[in-house]
Amino acid sequence: MPKQRGEIKVAFDPTDRPGKFSKGVSVLTSASTTAVTLLLEGNVIPREKTTEEIYPFDLGSGVRLTTTFHSFAYVGRGERVSERIGWINTSGRDVDFKLLPKQLSGVAKIVTPKVMKAGERGEIVISYEVDAQSSRYGTLEDVFGVDVNGKEASVIITMNAIAVDKFDRETEDISQPSCELSKKIIKFGDVKQGKTTTDESVYLVNEGESELIIRAVEWNTKALNCSLKAGDKVKAGERVAIKLTLDTSNCNHGVWVDRLKIITNDPSRPMQTIRVTAIVVD
């Protein structure tokens, strides 16, 4: 029989995959027990992004932002952490711009232009700076509304960080404190609304060789209470019980969830969390 020829069509979708690529395709026919491998190589040239893609947040009057939220993770004593939010004024007129404080930590700094020039772009600089002598620990959160040409926009700018001790993270010192928790999840299970229940099976152990200091203890709802307090100290090798109490008179029916945050002077893990759940029933 005469040999026959055919075509193998291979499709590659380059959408959102800029850069070089190399793909192998194996083809097995009835005429052979060995697969033939086709190697596809190429370079996808990224398309130019639109203004709306680069600046997806529309504030009105032609003003757009690259983002409206940033989390800085940790900020230590005497340290400053900064980030930039890009802006663009796509209109043909200058625009007056100002922030409207909604929630303030007292240690946030934001530098914004008072006027955004027509057709120009720039950056808003957001930062946290905690004084070296500050006693502030735990969650820092700031929320700002945005006023554009005298009208409040529908978006808000939010930023947060966790205030901790200043650590030399490149230095390993076995004499430093080390916080270990026996559990990271507490499940109260079914709890009747209006009842109070307690779980004290969570233990905190200082496995380091120096004193562990509790800098802050945080949770989000009124239903939860914790025996561990800011300022508590745990000696090297000491094991302490943490009593968690749930008051369901402050809970709605159904699934209830909170997160307990414990901030310490442990340089390896300055913050640890315990997830607490319950199902509130009649």
C-alpha positions in Angstrom: 0.0 0.0 0.0 1.3 3.5 -0.8 2.3 5.5 2.2 -0.2 8.1 3.4 0.5 11.5 4.8 -1.6 13.5 7.3 -1.4 16.5 9.5 -1.2 16.8 13.2 -2.6 20.1 14.5 -1.3 21.3 17.8 -2.9 24.4 19.5 -1.3 26.5 22.2 -3.3 29.2 24.1 -0.8 32.0 25.0 -3.4 34.0 27.0 -1.8 35.3 30.2 1.3 33.2 29.5 4.0 35.7 28.4 7.6 34.6 28.0 9.4 31.5 26.7 7.6 28.2 26.6 8.6 24.6 25.8 6.0 21.8 25.5 6.3 18.2 24.6 3.5 16.3 22.8 3.7 12.5 22.4 2.0 10.8 19.5 1.3 7.0 19.3 0.1 5.3 16.2 -1.1 1.8 15.3 2.0 1.4 13.1 4.4 1.7 16.0 4.8 0.7 19.7 7.0 3.7 20.4 5.6 7.2 20.8 6.9 10.0 18.7 7.6 13.2 20.7 7.1 16.6 19.2 8.8 19.5 21.0 7.2 22.9 20.7 9.2 25.9 21.6 8.5 29.6 21.3 8.3 33.0 23.0 5.0 34.7 23.7 5.3 38.5 23.5 3.1 40.0 26.2 0.4 42.3 24.9 0.3 45.8 26.2 -2.1 46.1 29.2 -4.9 48.6 29.1 -5.2 51.5 31.5 -8.2 49.8 33.1 -6.1 46.6 33.7 -3.2 48.5 35.2 -5.4 50.8 37.3 -8.5 48.7 37.9 -10.1 50.9 40.7 -12.2 53.7 39.4 -12.6 56.6 41.8 -14.6 58.8 39.4 -13.6 62.0 37.6 -11.1 60.0 35.6 -9.0 59.0 38.6 -8.0 55.3 38.9 -5.8 53.4 41.3 -3.6 50.2 41.0 -4.8 48.9 44.3 -6.8 49.8 47.4 -5.3 47.4 50.0 -1.9 46.4 51.3 -0.8 44.2 54.2 2.7 44.9 55.5 3.0 41.8 57.8 5.4 42.7 60.6 6.8 46.1 61.6 9.4 46.3 64.4 10.3 49.0 66.9 12.1 51.9 65.2 11.4 50.4 61.7 9.6 51.9 58.8 7.8 49.8 56.1 6.5 51.5 52.9 4.5 50.7 49.8 3.3 52.7 46.8 -0.1 52.8 45.2 -0.1 54.0 41.6 -2.7 56.6 40.4 -3.6 58.1 37.0 -5.9 60.9 36.0 -7.3 60.0 32.6 -9.5 63.1 32.4 -8.6 66.4 30.7 -9.0 68.4 33.9 -7.0 68.7 37.1 -8.7 66.8 40.0 -8.7 67.7 43.7 -7.8 64.7 45.9 -7.9 64.0 49.6 -8.3 61.2 52.0 -11.1 60.8 54.6 -10.0 59.1 57.8 -12.4 56.2 58.8 -10.1 54.2 61.2 -6.7 55.3 62.4 -3.9 53.4 64.2 -2.0 56.6 64.9 1.2 55.3 63.4 0.4 55.3 59.7 1.8 57.8 57.3 0.3 58.6 53.9 1.7 61.0 51.3 -0.8 62.0 48.6 -1.0 64.8 46.0 -3.6 67.5 46.7 -4.1 67.9 43.0 -3.8 65.2 40.3 -2.9 66.9 37.1 -4.8 66.2 33.9 -3.4 63.2 32.0 -0.7 62.5 34.6 0.1 59.6 36.8 2.0 59.2 40.1 2.1 57.4 43.4 0.6 57.5 46.8 3.1 56.4 49.5 1.7 54.5 52.4 3.8 53.5 55.4 3.9 52.4 59.0 6.6 53.6 61.5 6.6 52.5 65.1 8.7 54.5 67.5 11.6 52.7 69.1 10.3 53.4 72.6 6.6 52.6 71.8 4.6 50.2 73.9 2.3 49.5 70.9 2.0 45.8 69.9 -0.4 43.9 67.8 -2.7 44.8 64.9 -2.4 48.1 63.2 -5.2 48.9 60.8 -6.1 52.1 58.9 -9.0 52.8 56.7 -9.5 55.9 54.5 -12.3 57.0 52.3 -11.4 59.0 49.2 -12.7 62.4 48.2 -12.4 63.3 44.5 -13.4 66.8 43.5 -15.6 67.1 46.6 -17.4 63.8 46.1 -16.7 60.7 48.2 -15.8 57.7 46.0 -17.3 54.3 46.5 -14.0 52.6 47.3 -11.8 52.8 50.4 -8.1 52.4 51.0 -7.1 49.9 53.7 -3.7 49.1 55.1 -2.6 46.9 58.1 0.5 45.5 59.8 1.4 43.7 63.0 3.6 45.7 65.5 6.3 43.5 67.0 9.7 43.7 68.6 12.6 44.5 66.4 14.5 41.4 65.6 17.8 40.6 63.9 16.2 37.8 61.7 19.6 36.8 60.2 21.0 35.9 63.6 20.2 32.5 65.1 20.4 32.4 68.9 19.3 29.3 70.7 19.1 31.3 73.9 16.1 33.3 72.6 12.5 32.5 73.7 10.4 30.1 71.6 6.6 30.0 71.8 4.9 26.6 71.1 1.1 25.9 71.2 -0.4 22.5 71.9 -3.3 23.3 69.5 -3.9 25.6 66.6 -7.7 24.8 66.3 -10.3 24.7 69.1 -13.7 23.2 68.3 -16.4 23.8 70.9 -18.9 21.9 68.7 -22.6 22.4 69.4 -23.3 25.0 72.0 -26.7 26.3 73.1 -27.3 30.0 72.6 -27.1 31.9 75.8 -24.8 29.4 77.4 -21.1 29.8 78.5 -18.6 27.1 77.9 -14.9 26.8 78.6 -11.9 25.0 77.1 -8.6 25.0 78.9 -6.9 22.2 77.0 -4.6 24.6 75.1 -1.1 24.9 76.5 1.6 27.4 75.7 5.2 26.2 76.2 8.4 28.3 76.2 10.9 25.9 74.6 13.6 28.6 74.4 16.2 29.4 77.0 15.1 32.9 77.9 11.9 34.5 79.2 8.9 34.6 76.8 6.9 37.8 77.0 3.3 38.1 75.8 3.1 41.4 73.9 -0.5 41.3 72.9 -3.5 39.0 72.8 -6.3 39.7 70.3 -9.6 38.3 69.1 -12.5 39.8 67.0 -15.8 39.1 68.8 -17.4 39.8 72.1 -18.3 36.2 72.5 -14.7 35.0 73.2 -12.5 35.6 76.2 -9.0 34.4 76.9 -7.1 34.0 80.2 -3.7 34.9 78.6 -3.0 38.7 78.8 -0.5 41.2 77.4 2.4 41.4 79.8 2.3 37.8 81.0 5.7 36.1 81.2 6.6 32.5 80.7 9.9 31.2 82.0 12.2 29.1 80.0 10.8 25.6 79.9 7.6 26.6 81.6 4.2 25.3 80.4 1.0 27.4 81.0 -2.7 26.6 80.4 -4.7 29.0 78.2 -8.4 29.1 79.2 -10.7 30.0 76.3 -14.3 30.9 77.3 -17.2 31.2 74.8 -20.3 33.1 75.8 -22.9 32.3 73.1 -25.3 35.0 74.3 -23.2 37.2 71.9 -23.5 34.8 69.0 -26.0 34.4 66.2 -27.4 30.9 65.4 -25.2 28.8 63.1 -21.5 28.5 62.5 -19.4 30.9 64.7 -15.7 31.4 64.0 -13.0 33.6 65.6 -9.2 33.8 65.5 -7.1 34.3 68.6 -3.8 36.1 67.9 -0.9 35.8 70.3 2.0 38.3 69.8 5.2 37.5 71.7 9.0 38.3 71.7 9.7 35.0 69.9 11.9 36.2 67.0 11.1 33.2 64.8 7.3 33.5 65.1 6.3 36.8 66.6 2.6 36.0 66.1 0.7 32.7 66.3 -3.0 32.1 65.8 -5.6 29.7 67.2 -8.8 29.2 65.2 -11.8 28.9 67.4 -15.1 27.5 66.1 -18.6 26.5 67.4 -22.1 25.7 66.1 -24.6 27.8 68.0 -28.0 26.0 68.4 -31.3 26.5 70.2 
